[in-house]
Amino acid sequence: MLGQMKDMYKLQQQAKQIKQELDWIHIKAEIDWVVVMMTAWMDLASIEYPDDLMEVSKKEKLADATKKAIEKAKKKAEEVSAEKMKAIMWWMWLPWM
């Protein structure tokens, strides 16, 4: 059992390191006039609209609102996924008890 716990700790540390590496990688995608930048961990970094689309003050407000809406949807999706994974994780721990 101690060996399994050590293995789990090592896996946790490796996952943490990979997440940190993925946070530094940025992916840029452009469709028509919208430019979206995300980390490889799928966190939204920025949204850009062209200057000639609208006034600068409105453009910044639109980009901010769009980013917040996407982040809110992602958070909700993560919560749903975590809830579904709870059952799986519970069954993984049963043999150790």
N, C-alpha and C positions, 0 to 999 in steps of 0.2 A: 504494500500500500504506500509506503514512503517513497519507493521508486516511482510509482505512478504520479505521486504528487510533485516530485522533482521534475518529471517529464512535463507535466502540465505547466509548471512554473517556467520551464525553458520555452515551451511553446508560447506562453503568454508574453515573455520577453521578446521573442522573435517577432510576434505579431505587432507588438508595440514599436519595435524598430522599423518594421516594414511600413507601418502607418506613418511614422515620422518621415520616412523617405518619400512616400506617396504624397505627403502634404507639400513637399518642395517641388514636385513636378506639376507644371501648369499646362493645360491643354486649351488651345484656342479654337473656337468654331465660329464660322461666319456664314450666315445665310441672308441673302439680300443685303439689308443694311444693318442688321443686328449682329453684334460681336459678343460672344459669351466666353468667359474664361473660367475654367474649373480646375481644381486640383485633381490629381489622379485618384485621390480618396473620394472623389465625387462631391466635394464641397464647392459651392459656388464662390468664385473669387470676385468676379466683376461682370457687369453688363454695360455695353456701350452702344449708343445710338449716334448717328451722324449729326453734325452740327446744323446742317441745313434742314433737318427734319422738323425742328421746332426751336423755340426759345431755349437758351441754355438753362435757365432756372427750371423750366418745365421738364427738360430732358433729364436733368439730375434727379428731379422728384420722381419721374417715371422709372428711371433705372433703379432708384432706391426701393420704390414700391414693388417693382418686379422681382428684385432680389429677395426682399423680405417675404413675398408670397411664395417664391420657390423654396426658400429655406423653411418656411412653415409647413409646406406640403412634404418636404423631405423629412422633417422632424416627425410628422404624423405617420409617415410611411415607416420610419425607423421604430416607432412605438408599436405599430401593428406587427412588424417583423419580430421585434423582441418578445412580444407576447406569444407569438406562435412558436418561437424558439425555446421558450421556457419549458414547455412540455418535453421537448427533445433533450434539453440539458438535464432536466430532472431524471429522465431515464438513464442518462449516461452516468450519473452519480450513484444510482441505486446499487450497482454491484460492489461499490467501495464501502457501503455501510454494513 
